[in-house]
Amino acid sequence: MITLDILCARFTALDPDDLRRWIAEGHVRTDRAADDLVFTEIDVERVRLILELRDVMQVNEDALPIVLSLLDQLYELRRKMRALGVEPDA
């Protein structure tokens, strides 16, 4: 697990206020350790994905929840297919 400060140091394009908003909107999950927010590796990758969608692919803030929801559905479907023994195409 890593802290908010370490996460912001890892991603220089990450504004802590943006991250707090994404947490409030449910796009990123977090845990608390003492008085600090901590993030698991899956949460760190979720932040990386959001930054890539926003900064590289130019997905605007209004569309971000829709895109994230569709990606979550896609990943869930892939997990279910693997559980059934069907390897999804890449």
BATOR-330924 format. One record per residue (C-alpha): z, x, y. Coordinates in nm, 4 decimals. Layout:
BEGIN
Z;X;Y;
...
end
This chain:
BEGIN
0.0000;0.0000;0.0000;
-0.0714;0.1152;0.3516;
0.0663;0.0145;0.6893;
-0.1101;-0.1350;0.9884;
-0.1085;0.2000;1.1682;
-0.2696;0.3797;0.8753;
-0.5262;0.1038;0.8355;
-0.6216;0.1255;1.2030;
-0.6452;0.5047;1.1753;
-0.8726;0.4708;0.8724;
-1.1086;0.2328;1.0532;
-1.1520;0.3508;1.4106;
-1.3576;0.0405;1.4974;
-1.0649;-0.1827;1.3985;
-0.8752;-0.3395;1.6849;
-0.5193;-0.4347;1.5791;
-0.5515;-0.7648;1.7669;
-0.8665;-0.8486;1.5674;
-0.6822;-0.7695;1.2463;
-0.3872;-0.9884;1.3442;
-0.6303;-1.2727;1.4200;
-0.8017;-1.2266;1.0817;
-0.4601;-1.2404;0.9153;
-0.3681;-1.5577;1.1083;
-0.7018;-1.7156;1.0130;
-0.6483;-1.6262;0.6464;
-0.9381;-1.3802;0.6182;
-0.7051;-1.0917;0.5281;
-0.3800;-1.1095;0.3350;
-0.0812;-0.8910;0.4001;
0.2693;-0.8281;0.2786;
0.5752;-0.7280;0.4758;
0.7788;-0.4163;0.4177;
1.0787;-0.4083;0.6493;
0.9336;-0.4926;0.9912;
0.5836;-0.3631;0.9197;
0.2714;-0.5212;0.7741;
0.1436;-0.3545;0.4586;
-0.1913;-0.3907;0.2891;
-0.3014;-0.3468;-0.0706;
-0.6251;-0.1685;-0.1548;
-0.8059;-0.5020;-0.2032;
-0.6977;-0.6059;0.1468;
-0.8212;-0.2741;0.2849;
-1.1601;-0.3393;0.1244;
-1.1617;-0.6894;0.2736;
-1.1116;-0.5352;0.6186;
-1.3970;-0.2922;0.5453;
-1.6191;-0.5872;0.4494;
-1.5332;-0.7815;0.7647;
-1.6023;-0.4788;0.9829;
-1.9368;-0.4245;0.8105;
-2.0312;-0.7894;0.8510;
-1.9324;-0.7875;1.2161;
-2.0449;-0.4440;1.3303;
-2.3371;-0.3545;1.1025;
-2.4804;-0.6926;1.0065;
-2.3960;-0.8490;1.3446;
-2.2310;-1.1607;1.1961;
-2.0608;-1.3328;1.4881;
-1.6995;-1.4483;1.4797;
-1.7948;-1.8158;1.4427;
-2.0045;-1.7487;1.1314;
-1.7597;-1.5048;0.9752;
-1.5458;-1.7677;0.7924;
-1.8578;-1.9233;0.6395;
-1.9980;-1.5898;0.5232;
-1.6619;-1.4825;0.3804;
-1.6254;-1.8144;0.1983;
-1.9719;-1.7812;0.0443;
-1.9010;-1.4237;-0.0643;
-1.5681;-1.5312;-0.2156;
-1.7477;-1.8041;-0.4110;
-2.0061;-1.5547;-0.5327;
-1.7404;-1.3081;-0.6499;
-1.5470;-1.5867;-0.8240;
-1.8614;-1.6999;-1.0051;
-1.9272;-1.3428;-1.1171;
-1.5702;-1.3166;-1.2521;
-1.6136;-1.6416;-1.4443;
-1.9459;-1.5281;-1.5879;
-1.7915;-1.2014;-1.7065;
-1.5055;-1.3962;-1.8661;
-1.7669;-1.5943;-2.0578;
-1.9312;-1.2723;-2.1723;
-2.2330;-1.3117;-1.9470;
-2.3126;-1.0091;-1.7344;
-2.4422;-1.1312;-1.3959;
-2.7476;-0.9609;-1.2502;
-2.6744;-0.7058;-0.9821;
end
